[in-house]
Amino acid sequence: MRRAARVVGRALRTPVTGPARGIRKVTHAQGAGESGLGRLIELHGVNGAGDVMITVALASTVFFSVPTDEARGRVALYLAVTMLPFTLLAPVVGPLLDRLPHGRRAAMAGSMLARAVLALVLSGAVATGSLEMYPAALGVLVASKAYGVVRSAVVPRLLPQGFSLVKANSRVTLGGLLATGVAAPVGAGLQMIGPGWPLYGACLLFLGGAFLSFRLPPKVDSARGERRALLAADEQHLAAAVDARWDPVTTDDKTDSTDNKEEEKDRDGERGDGERGKGKEKERRRKGPGLRTVGPAVTHALAANACVRCQSGFLIFFLAFLLREHPLTGQSAAVSLAVVGVAAGAGNALGTAVGAWLRARAPEVIIVTVVGALVAVAVSAAVFFGAAVVAVLGAVAGFTQALAKLSLDALIQRDVPELVRTSAFARSETLLQMAWVVGGAIGIALPLRGPLGLSVGALIVALGWLTTVRALLASARRGASHPRVA
């Protein structure tokens, strides 16, 4: 009898433990298990699955359950109540988390627990249509973006031996994409049972994510020697930041005070002993920009990525309403949206895989090339508007967003010293999230005319490309002597 019970128990566990072992084998390969990167990949997969469950529930309530005209008003209200406050909060999220480097695991777990509680709140709100849905959705959005900022700061701490940052980020991103692809149909199936069921599933996932957050290695909480980064577009701004009496990039007031005293000593030295003072001043200038600032290559790459992310937010909202009102030829609105969504997801996954394969060789050139290709496809989609072109645009936009972001990560690794690298990731991620919000607001405001909307989307990304192409190529030429990410 006991033997039979063990056989039955083993048979019931195998469908779960078998795939779990396979996933663990993949995520922990090539030293990722020993460094802790494998656990972060699994955590990011849980995060993506939970977020898509909430997205399915909210989309069914706000978007699919009412006529198009009413849906636009409801989504506009959703943007006003959630996205606009988030735009104000986003600049605070990065610096706030940057001031709490010793609690990164706790911050990630707190983000998960907050979303677990808010998912339960939303489960009641979506069933009744009450207004509490909007502040709860805002809370979910802020918590999700806070997790993204902390995750970007954690990755550099978990690099296995011989791993580049772009390869590690590729693995983490690909793990999240695969988990999202699996969770989306599961969420749609739960939605058929009831509007609250995807949110119950999200709650369980986020509770599991909180547990996984504390299983990350303790070293992700270490911030020894780290300082906050200053984003500056040219050398004059970098020198000005170093020369400033009150240095805005120090880690705390104690460091500020120490730096100010050192500068006063340097000035006194110049007055009392010219040669000695000049020597100290040169040493201070030499160390300042090298250790505590972000150079022009990173800021121009960030500007190009921000325009790509802005176009991404624009396309998501604009095409969602456009394809609902004017589906692809011979297809329903749901199928049309699914086709474009799958194309964008496939492009994103392909861009992530290509980024890992390229290992970020000449990242400035990669950004210029892929964003330029996106400009060409976006212009073509506006001129030759049609079903196939829209699907191709979605795929190229996903590919460009993934590969350009990985190249930005590589630039940060190459040009930003380790002392300020985590801060640079936190602040750049916040800016990119804000750009997505702005693009979404533009997409919801435009009339549903395909060529017009896609022309606006093309203009957004073209501005980003035209304003950064020369600087990025010049940086690539100057940066030839920099060690490339291997």
matplotlib code that plots the C-alpha trace (Angstrom):
import matplotlib.pyplot as plt

x = [0.0, 2.8, 4.7, 1.6, 1.2, 4.8, 4.3, 1.2, 2.9, 5.9, 3.6, 1.8, 5.0, 6.8, 4.8, 5.9, 9.3, 10.5, 10.0, 11.3, 14.5, 14.8, 14.3, 16.8, 19.4, 19.0, 19.0, 21.9, 24.2, 27.7, 28.2, 24.9, 23.9, 27.1, 27.0, 23.3, 22.3, 20.2, 18.0, 17.6, 16.5, 13.9, 12.7, 12.4, 10.3, 7.9, 7.8, 6.9, 4.3, 2.6, 2.6, 1.0, -1.7, -2.6, -2.5, -4.9, -7.4, -7.2, -7.3, -10.4, -12.1, -10.9, -10.5, -12.4, -15.6, -17.0, -17.5, -14.5, -15.5, -16.3, -13.0, -11.0, -12.5, -11.9, -8.3, -7.8, -9.2, -6.8, -3.9, -4.9, -5.3, -2.4, 0.2, 0.2, 0.9, 3.4, 5.2, 5.6, 6.6, 9.1, 11.8, 11.6, 11.7, 15.2, 17.0, 15.0, 16.0, 19.5, 19.7, 18.8, 21.5, 21.8, 18.2, 17.9, 16.6, 14.1, 13.1, 12.4, 10.5, 8.5, 7.6, 6.3, 4.3, 2.8, 1.6, 0.3, -1.9, -3.0, -3.9, -6.4, -7.7, -8.1, -9.9, -12.8, -12.6, -12.7, -15.8, -17.7, -16.1, -15.4, -13.1, -10.6, -9.3, -7.4, -5.3, -4.7, -3.5, -1.2, 0.3, 0.9, 2.6, 4.9, 5.8, 6.6, 8.8, 10.5, 11.3, 12.7, 15.0, 16.4, 16.8, 19.0, 21.2, 21.4, 22.5, 26.1, 26.6, 25.7, 27.9, 29.4, 33.1, 33.6, 30.1, 29.6, 26.8, 25.0, 25.0, 23.6, 20.9, 20.0, 19.4, 17.4, 15.3, 14.8, 13.7, 11.1, 9.8, 9.4, 7.6, 5.3, 4.6, 3.6, 1.5, -0.5, -2.6, -2.9, -4.2, -6.7, -7.9, -8.4, -10.2, -12.8, -13.6, -14.1, -12.6, -10.9, -9.1, -6.1, -5.5, -5.7, -3.0, -0.9, -1.2, 0.2, 3.0, 4.1, 4.1, 6.4, 8.5, 8.9, 10.3, 12.7, 13.9, 15.4, 17.1, 19.3, 22.9, 23.6, 26.2, 23.4, 22.8, 26.5, 27.2, 30.8, 32.4, 29.4, 28.4, 25.6, 26.0, 25.5, 24.1, 25.9, 26.0, 29.4, 32.7, 31.9, 29.0, 31.3, 34.0, 31.3, 30.0, 33.4, 34.2, 30.9, 31.4, 28.4, 29.0, 25.6, 26.9, 28.2, 26.6, 25.7, 26.2, 29.3, 30.9, 29.8, 31.4, 34.6, 34.8, 34.1, 36.9, 39.3, 38.4, 38.9, 42.3, 43.1, 42.1, 44.2, 47.1, 46.8, 46.9, 49.8, 51.8, 50.9, 52.6, 51.4, 47.9, 47.9, 49.1, 46.3, 43.8, 44.9, 44.7, 41.2, 40.0, 41.6, 39.8, 36.5, 35.1, 36.6, 35.0, 31.8, 30.2, 28.5, 30.1, 28.5, 28.4, 26.0, 23.8, 23.4, 22.7, 20.1, 18.5, 18.2, 16.7, 14.3, 12.8, 12.6, 10.8, 8.5, 7.5, 6.9, 4.4, 2.8, 2.4, 0.9, -1.9, -2.5, -2.5, -4.7, -7.5, -6.8, -6.9, -10.0, -11.8, -10.1, -8.9, -6.4, -8.0, -10.2, -9.4, -11.2, -10.0, -8.7, -6.8, -5.4, -4.1, -2.7, -0.8, 0.9, 1.6, 3.2, 5.2, 6.5, 7.3, 9.1, 11.1, 12.0, 13.1, 15.2, 16.8, 17.7, 19.2, 21.2, 22.4, 23.9, 25.5, 27.0, 28.4, 27.9, 30.8, 30.7, 27.5, 27.2, 27.2, 24.6, 22.3, 22.7, 22.1, 19.0, 17.3, 18.0, 16.4, 13.4, 13.0, 13.0, 10.4, 8.2, 8.2, 7.4, 4.5, 3.1, 3.4, 2.3, -0.2, -1.5, -1.8, 1.6, 3.5, 2.0, 3.0, 6.5, 6.7, 5.7, 8.5, 11.2, 10.1, 10.5, 13.8, 15.2, 14.0, 15.7, 19.0, 19.3, 18.7, 21.3, 23.8, 23.1, 23.8, 27.1, 28.0, 27.3, 29.5, 32.3, 32.3, 30.9, 33.2, 31.9, 31.6, 28.7, 27.5, 24.5, 23.3, 23.6, 21.4, 18.8, 18.5, 18.6, 15.8, 13.6, 14.1, 13.2, 10.0, 9.0, 9.5, 7.2, 4.5, 4.8, 4.5, 1.4, -0.3, 0.4, -1.0, -4.3, -4.8, -4.5, -7.4, -7.7, -6.2, -3.5, -1.2, -1.4, -0.7, 2.2, 3.7, 3.7, 5.4, 8.0, 8.6, 9.3, 12.0, 13.4, 14.0, 15.9, 18.0, 18.8, 19.8, 22.1, 23.6, 26.6, 27.5, 27.3, 29.4, 31.9, 32.0, 32.5, 35.5, 37.0, 36.1, 38.1, 40.8, 38.3, 38.2, 35.1, 32.8, 33.9]
y = [0.0, 2.4, 1.5, 2.2, 5.6, 6.5, 5.6, 7.7, 10.6, 10.4, 10.3, 13.4, 15.3, 14.5, 16.9, 19.7, 18.6, 17.6, 21.0, 22.7, 20.7, 21.6, 25.3, 25.2, 23.5, 26.2, 29.2, 28.0, 27.1, 28.5, 29.5, 31.4, 29.1, 29.8, 33.6, 33.9, 35.1, 32.0, 32.9, 36.4, 35.0, 32.9, 35.8, 38.0, 35.2, 35.2, 39.0, 39.0, 36.3, 38.2, 41.5, 39.9, 38.3, 41.8, 43.2, 40.6, 41.3, 45.1, 44.9, 42.8, 45.3, 48.6, 47.8, 44.8, 44.9, 48.1, 49.7, 51.4, 55.0, 54.2, 52.2, 55.2, 57.3, 54.7, 54.1, 57.9, 58.0, 55.1, 57.1, 60.3, 58.5, 56.2, 57.2, 60.9, 60.6, 57.9, 60.4, 62.6, 59.8, 58.1, 60.7, 60.1, 56.2, 55.9, 58.4, 57.1, 53.5, 54.7, 56.0, 52.6, 50.4, 48.1, 46.9, 45.8, 42.3, 43.9, 46.4, 43.7, 41.7, 44.8, 45.4, 41.8, 41.9, 45.3, 43.9, 40.8, 42.9, 45.2, 42.3, 41.2, 44.8, 44.8, 41.5, 43.1, 46.3, 44.8, 42.8, 45.8, 48.5, 50.7, 53.7, 52.1, 50.1, 53.2, 54.0, 50.3, 50.1, 53.1, 51.3, 48.2, 50.3, 52.1, 48.9, 47.2, 50.0, 50.1, 46.4, 47.2, 49.9, 47.7, 44.7, 46.8, 47.7, 44.1, 42.5, 43.8, 42.3, 38.8, 38.4, 34.9, 34.6, 35.5, 36.9, 40.3, 42.5, 42.4, 38.6, 38.5, 41.1, 39.1, 36.0, 37.8, 39.6, 36.4, 34.5, 37.2, 37.1, 33.3, 33.4, 36.2, 34.1, 31.2, 33.2, 35.2, 32.3, 31.0, 34.4, 34.5, 31.0, 32.2, 35.2, 32.9, 31.5, 34.9, 38.5, 38.1, 34.8, 36.2, 38.5, 35.6, 33.9, 37.1, 37.3, 33.8, 34.5, 37.7, 36.0, 33.4, 36.3, 37.8, 34.6, 34.3, 37.9, 36.9, 33.9, 36.2, 36.3, 38.8, 40.5, 42.3, 44.4, 45.5, 49.0, 49.4, 52.2, 53.1, 56.7, 58.2, 59.0, 62.3, 62.2, 64.8, 65.1, 66.8, 67.4, 70.9, 69.7, 67.0, 69.5, 71.9, 69.1, 68.4, 72.1, 72.8, 73.7, 71.5, 68.2, 66.7, 63.2, 62.2, 59.3, 61.1, 64.3, 63.0, 62.5, 65.9, 67.5, 65.6, 66.6, 70.3, 70.3, 68.8, 71.4, 74.2, 72.7, 72.7, 76.3, 77.3, 75.4, 77.3, 80.6, 79.6, 77.4, 77.7, 74.7, 72.4, 73.7, 73.2, 69.6, 68.8, 70.5, 68.5, 65.3, 66.2, 66.9, 63.7, 61.6, 63.4, 62.8, 59.3, 58.0, 60.0, 61.0, 59.4, 60.4, 61.6, 58.2, 56.9, 60.0, 60.0, 56.3, 56.9, 59.6, 57.3, 54.5, 57.0, 57.8, 54.1, 53.5, 56.5, 55.1, 51.7, 53.2, 55.1, 52.0, 49.9, 52.3, 53.6, 50.2, 48.7, 51.1, 51.3, 47.5, 47.2, 49.7, 48.6, 45.0, 43.4, 42.2, 39.2, 39.0, 39.9, 42.6, 40.1, 38.1, 41.4, 42.5, 39.0, 39.0, 42.3, 41.4, 38.1, 39.8, 42.4, 39.7, 37.6, 40.6, 41.4, 37.8, 37.8, 41.1, 39.8, 36.7, 38.7, 41.0, 38.1, 36.7, 40.1, 40.6, 44.4, 44.9, 48.6, 49.3, 52.9, 51.5, 48.9, 51.6, 53.8, 50.9, 49.4, 52.7, 53.8, 50.6, 51.2, 54.8, 53.3, 50.7, 53.2, 55.6, 52.7, 51.7, 55.2, 55.5, 52.0, 51.4, 47.8, 44.6, 43.1, 46.3, 46.9, 43.4, 44.0, 47.3, 45.6, 43.0, 45.5, 47.8, 44.9, 43.9, 47.4, 48.1, 44.9, 45.3, 49.1, 48.6, 45.8, 48.1, 50.9, 48.4, 47.5, 51.2, 51.7, 48.7, 50.0, 53.7, 53.9, 52.9, 50.2, 52.8, 54.5, 51.8, 50.7, 54.3, 54.8, 51.8, 53.0, 56.5, 55.4, 52.9, 55.5, 57.8, 55.1, 54.3, 57.9, 58.0, 55.0, 56.8, 59.9, 57.8, 56.1, 59.4, 60.6, 57.3, 57.6, 61.2, 60.8, 60.2, 56.6, 57.2, 54.7, 56.7, 59.8, 57.8, 55.8, 59.1, 60.5, 57.3, 57.5, 61.2, 60.3, 57.7, 59.8, 62.7, 60.4, 59.0, 62.3, 64.1, 61.3, 59.6, 62.0, 62.0, 58.2, 57.6, 60.1, 58.4, 55.1, 56.4, 58.0, 54.9, 52.5, 52.2, 51.3, 47.7, 46.1, 43.9, 40.3]
z = [0.0, 0.9, -2.2, -4.3, -2.6, -3.3, -7.0, -7.2, -5.5, -7.7, -10.8, -9.6, -8.8, -12.0, -14.3, -11.9, -10.7, -14.2, -15.9, -12.7, -12.9, -16.6, -15.9, -13.1, -15.3, -18.0, -15.6, -13.6, -16.6, -17.1, -13.5, -13.2, -10.3, -8.3, -8.8, -8.0, -11.5, -12.0, -9.0, -10.4, -13.8, -12.0, -9.9, -13.1, -14.7, -11.7, -11.9, -15.6, -15.2, -12.3, -14.2, -17.3, -15.2, -13.9, -17.4, -18.7, -16.0, -16.4, -20.2, -20.1, -17.7, -19.2, -22.9, -24.1, -22.1, -23.6, -27.1, -28.7, -28.0, -24.4, -24.1, -25.3, -22.5, -19.9, -21.0, -21.0, -17.5, -16.6, -18.0, -16.2, -12.8, -13.0, -15.7, -15.0, -11.3, -12.1, -14.4, -11.3, -9.1, -11.5, -11.0, -7.3, -7.5, -8.9, -6.5, -3.6, -4.2, -5.0, -1.4, 0.0, -1.6, 1.5, 1.2, -2.4, -1.6, 0.8, -1.8, -4.4, -1.9, -0.8, -4.4, -4.8, -1.5, -2.4, -5.8, -4.1, -1.8, -4.6, -6.8, -4.1, -4.0, -7.8, -7.8, -6.0, -7.9, -11.4, -10.4, -9.3, -11.5, -8.5, -8.7, -6.3, -9.3, -10.5, -7.4, -6.9, -10.6, -9.9, -7.0, -9.1, -11.7, -9.3, -7.5, -10.8, -12.0, -8.6, -9.1, -12.5, -11.2, -8.4, -10.7, -13.1, -10.1, -8.9, -12.2, -12.1, -8.7, -9.9, -13.0, -13.3, -14.2, -17.9, -18.3, -19.9, -18.5, -21.8, -21.8, -18.2, -19.0, -22.1, -20.0, -17.5, -20.1, -22.1, -19.0, -18.3, -21.9, -21.9, -18.6, -19.9, -23.0, -20.9, -18.4, -20.9, -22.2, -18.7, -17.6, -20.5, -19.5, -15.9, -17.2, -18.7, -15.3, -13.7, -13.8, -10.5, -11.2, -13.1, -10.1, -7.7, -9.8, -9.8, -6.0, -5.6, -8.0, -6.3, -2.9, -4.4, -5.8, -2.4, -1.1, -4.1, -3.5, -0.2, -1.8, -3.8, -2.5, 0.3, -1.8, -3.8, -0.7, -0.5, -1.7, -0.5, -2.4, -4.6, -5.4, -7.2, -10.9, -12.7, -16.2, -18.3, -22.1, -22.6, -20.9, -19.8, -17.7, -16.2, -15.3, -13.9, -11.7, -10.3, -9.8, -8.0, -4.3, -3.4, -5.3, -6.2, -6.9, -3.5, -1.7, 1.6, 3.5, 5.2, 1.8, 0.6, 3.7, 3.2, -0.5, 0.3, 2.9, 0.3, -2.2, 0.3, 1.1, -2.6, -3.0, 0.1, -1.4, -4.6, -2.8, -0.5, -2.8, -6.5, -7.8, -5.0, -5.4, -9.1, -8.7, -6.3, -8.5, -11.5, -9.5, -8.3, -11.8, -13.1, -10.5, -10.5, -14.0, -14.1, -11.0, -10.5, -13.7, -16.8, -20.1, -23.3, -25.1, -22.4, -22.4, -26.2, -26.2, -23.4, -25.5, -28.5, -26.3, -24.7, -28.2, -29.0, -25.7, -26.3, -29.7, -28.1, -25.6, -28.5, -30.7, -27.9, -27.2, -30.7, -32.4, -29.7, -30.5, -34.2, -34.7, -32.6, -34.8, -38.0, -37.7, -40.1, -43.3, -42.7, -39.0, -35.8, -33.5, -31.0, -33.6, -35.1, -31.7, -31.1, -34.4, -33.8, -30.1, -31.1, -33.8, -31.2, -28.7, -31.2, -32.3, -28.7, -28.1, -31.3, -30.4, -26.9, -28.5, -31.1, -28.4, -26.4, -29.6, -30.6, -27.1, -27.6, -30.0, -31.0, -29.1, -30.5, -34.0, -33.1, -31.6, -34.7, -37.1, -35.4, -34.7, -38.2, -39.5, -37.2, -38.7, -42.2, -41.3, -39.4, -42.4, -44.8, -42.5, -42.5, -46.3, -47.2, -44.4, -44.4, -42.3, -43.2, -42.8, -39.3, -38.2, -39.6, -37.7, -34.5, -34.9, -35.8, -33.0, -30.5, -32.0, -31.8, -28.3, -27.0, -28.9, -28.3, -24.6, -24.4, -26.2, -23.7, -20.9, -22.6, -22.8, -19.1, -18.3, -20.6, -19.8, -16.2, -13.4, -11.0, -8.2, -9.9, -12.3, -10.3, -9.9, -13.6, -14.2, -11.7, -13.2, -16.8, -16.2, -14.6, -17.6, -20.0, -18.1, -18.1, -21.9, -22.3, -20.3, -22.5, -25.7, -24.3, -23.6, -27.2, -28.6, -26.7, -27.7, -31.5, -33.9, -35.2, -38.6, -39.5, -41.7, -39.4, -36.3, -37.7, -39.1, -35.6, -34.4, -37.1, -36.2, -32.6, -33.3, -36.2, -33.8, -31.5, -34.3, -36.0, -32.8, -31.6, -34.7, -35.2, -31.5, -31.2, -34.3, -33.1, -29.7, -31.4, -33.2, -30.1, -28.0, -30.2, -27.5, -24.8, -23.9, -25.5, -23.5, -24.1]

ax = plt.figure().add_subplot(projection="3d")
ax.plot(x, y, z, "-o")
ax.set_aspect("equal")
plt.show()
